[in-house]
Amino acid sequence: MLWITVFVSGILFTSVLGDISSIGNLAMPDGRIVGGEPTEISKYPHQISMRYKGRHRCGGSIYTSNVIVSAAHCVVGIEATDLTIVAGTTLLSETPLAEIPVYKFIVHEKYSTLNNDNDVAILVLTDNFDYGPNIQPIGLAKNLPPTGTEITVSGWGTLEEGGTIPDQLQVVNVNLVDQAVCKKSYYILLTSRMLCAGVNDGGKDACQGDSGGPLICDNELLGIVSWGTGCARKNFPGVYASVPALYEWIEVTAAKNGRNFSFL
């Protein structure tokens, strides 16, 4: 994994960036599941694997049959033609149930590479996924639940900081962290377009390979795996793009750009 670390006003900021397919190539964003357990795609049928030149790069969520919601930092600096979206599979190694090329992606116009503010993008596919037990869309959360609410994050990210990615989809439960508490760890880097989740003593988190993937609450997309300092460290919860703060952009952008195949 390749980690990008900078200092902003004396604060150590680690962006979970790493090219899982090849360190010698363009850096690829991540996030990972630490402290979780293996699961099946049938339990999280909205989960996708974003593939860069055939290899897992990031996670994401099915929003409509041909629109994926993911993180902006997963796609900046690369070509849409190098990406495909795999849905309906539990194992990265298995032959995909469905794999569709990306036609184009749209990054939030106010996305900041400095601190991953507005870290959201939609990917428009060249065809539609057929819904079934292992492939389903997920709705968007419009409100934050109370602090401390148990929420769930899933993905194929590494099982420990700096580790290797698993073959099987992983899931872990974490808790929504109060924004004021989280700001004590991240200071000026944290904005109202972000939310934090973790556990008091660390040990459970998302990390390299999970970026762009779903944080869900009550079967709705609450957050998008974005960044953090290390992985599963005590006092440094994971930071997610806040869907309640960004859902309007997602809805409008998807409606404008989702392809109507009857006109192709």
Secondary structure, 3 states (H helix, E strand, C coil): CCCEEEEECCEEEEECECCCCCCCCCCCECCCCECCEECCHHHCCCEEEEEECCEEEEEEEEEECCEEEECHHHCCCCCHHHEEEEECCCECCCCCCEEEEEEEEEECCCCCCCCCCCCCEEEEECCCCCCECCECCCEECCCCCCCCCEEEEEECCCCCCCCCCCCECEEEEEEEECHHHHHHHHHHHCCCCEEEEECCCCCCECCCCCCCCEEEECCEEEEEEEECCCCCCCCCCEEEEEHHHHHHHHHHHHHHHCCCHHHC
